[in-house]
Amino acid sequence: LSPPGLPNPDGDVLVDLHVPDESKEARRAEAATLPKVLINDIDLNWLQTIGEGWASPLRGFMREGTLLETLHFNSILTDP
């Protein structure tokens, strides 16, 4: 557990960004309309890390402000 006054490292909520089975077809249709980008193996690994919740409580890539906050406070106090 975290020291008093600080949230637990996972924010007490695990972030799971997997698409539920009942939404998969709609999400595939939506994805077909979006621009495509080429990614390499490292990019794919980062997407898997975030998607499976290994970087919980992050819901996406860390921005500079959040990175500096974690370096300064050794914790994420907000998730912009």
Contacts in CASP RR format, 6 or more apart in sequence:
PFRMAT RR
TARGET T0000
AUTHOR 0000-0000-0000
METHOD contacts of the structure
MODEL  1
LSPPGLPNPDGDVLVDLHVPDESKEARRAEAATLPKVLINDIDLNWLQTI
GEGWASPLRGFMREGTLLETLHFNSILTDP
1 8 0 8 1.000
2 8 0 8 1.000
2 9 0 8 1.000
2 75 0 8 1.000
6 75 0 8 1.000
6 77 0 8 1.000
7 75 0 8 1.000
7 77 0 8 1.000
9 75 0 8 1.000
10 56 0 8 1.000
10 57 0 8 1.000
11 56 0 8 1.000
11 57 0 8 1.000
13 56 0 8 1.000
13 57 0 8 1.000
14 53 0 8 1.000
14 56 0 8 1.000
15 51 0 8 1.000
15 53 0 8 1.000
15 55 0 8 1.000
15 56 0 8 1.000
15 57 0 8 1.000
15 58 0 8 1.000
15 59 0 8 1.000
16 51 0 8 1.000
16 52 0 8 1.000
16 53 0 8 1.000
17 50 0 8 1.000
17 51 0 8 1.000
17 52 0 8 1.000
17 53 0 8 1.000
17 59 0 8 1.000
18 51 0 8 1.000
18 52 0 8 1.000
19 27 0 8 1.000
39 47 0 8 1.000
46 61 0 8 1.000
48 54 0 8 1.000
49 55 0 8 1.000
50 58 0 8 1.000
50 59 0 8 1.000
50 60 0 8 1.000
50 61 0 8 1.000
57 76 0 8 1.000
57 79 0 8 1.000
58 76 0 8 1.000
58 79 0 8 1.000
59 79 0 8 1.000
62 70 0 8 1.000
63 80 0 8 1.000
65 80 0 8 1.000
66 76 0 8 1.000
66 78 0 8 1.000
66 79 0 8 1.000
66 80 0 8 1.000
69 75 0 8 1.000
69 76 0 8 1.000
69 77 0 8 1.000
69 78 0 8 1.000
70 76 0 8 1.000
END
